[in-house]
Amino acid sequence: MLLLCGKSCAGKDTIQKELIKIGMKSVVTYTTRPPRNYETDGITYHFISKDEFLKKKEEGFFAETTFYDVLPNYTSQKSDIDT
């Protein structure tokens, strides 16, 4: 597994596209922030409410989580990491 992290406009999307070209798999992560006008649920992110996030976290659905009260949360589901 390779995790790309960086500030906005750091080139994460460009690197991701190149890695996909050479056969790496990309997963769709979850976020509690609202979608931007060019983003599609289930493709860019899975957009969920904070309540949904907390319920799924309690159920053990996510591989890892960090919960911020005010900021958006980003996370991955276990089944994407286990495959």
Secondary structure, 3 states (H helix, E strand, C coil): CCCCCCCCCCCHHHHHHHHHHCCCCCCCCEECCCCCCCCCECCCEEECCHHHHHHHHHCCCEEECCCCCCCCCEEEEHHHHHC
